[in-house]
Amino acid sequence: MLAPRIITFTTDFGAKGTYAGQLCGATLSVCPEAILVELTHEVPAHDIVAGAFLLESGYRAFPRGTIHVVVVDPGVGMSRRAVGVRTDGYYFLAPDNGVLSRVLDEERVESAHVLEAAHYRRERVSATFEGRDVFAPAAGWLARGVDLANFGHPAGDLVRLPGTPPIAPGAPVRIRVVLVDRFGNAILDAKRSVLEPLLDAGRRLAVRAPAGREITVLRRTYGDGGGEGPFLLFGSSGYLEIAARETSAAERLGLAAGSEVVLEVL
């Protein structure tokens, strides 16, 4: 793989304060010619599950060789490891807390190493801001062509979040809302690639939200929903969503990230 030059950031830092900007500064201090892209700083605070989902939904939009820095890190300064992962298409730098789970399901891992070499960090490492002092400099050094193996010993097995429950006809399963987007669409932990073959075979979907509200209408686009109540569709991320046209389906149904609904294939 050629030495990468594009570096993205996915964090829960938000737009207030200087945390996101300091990531850029620490990276450019090592590699001024790097191309920096802020994929998102709006992961809900401390939400590793949402961070894993948002990373998965966005990383493929970038050229092969891109370095993706992911900092959703409620365990910063504790025993969790900082790791770098090289797949056959990309690099990922993140805390080893499960935030890489979804991309690791999609990508073939070629190597993974602990980010422990002091000379690839800032001189002083804050116990509360390793995004700036560990991950951002490591991205800069990778962009300059340093091999990932130079950062530390092999990482071995990486932490994984629990997977999606198996989905099969006639077997209702509890499915988590992984994210509510800014439009109020509730994105469910149910992949189109799993559900579409069942739909092609003539099956139907039913989602039961809290208070017993059942949603069975499946639409192709948000505009197809018309003025009717909440409906289902497959969003651009490749996951099933509960949506409502030009209003918040999540508010209407009392859903938030972490809520559970019941999905049944009829």
Beta strands, then each sheet from edge to edge (+ up, - down):
strand 1: 6-11
strand 2: 35-40
strand 3: 67-71
strand 4: 82-87
strand 5: 91-95
strand 6: 109-114
strand 7: 173-180
strand 8: 186-191
strand 9: 205-208
strand 10: 214-215
strand 11: 231-234
strand 12: 239-243
strand 13: 260-265
sheet 1: 2+ 1+ 3+ 5+ 4- 6+
sheet 2: 10+ 9- 13+ 7- 8+ 12- 11+
end
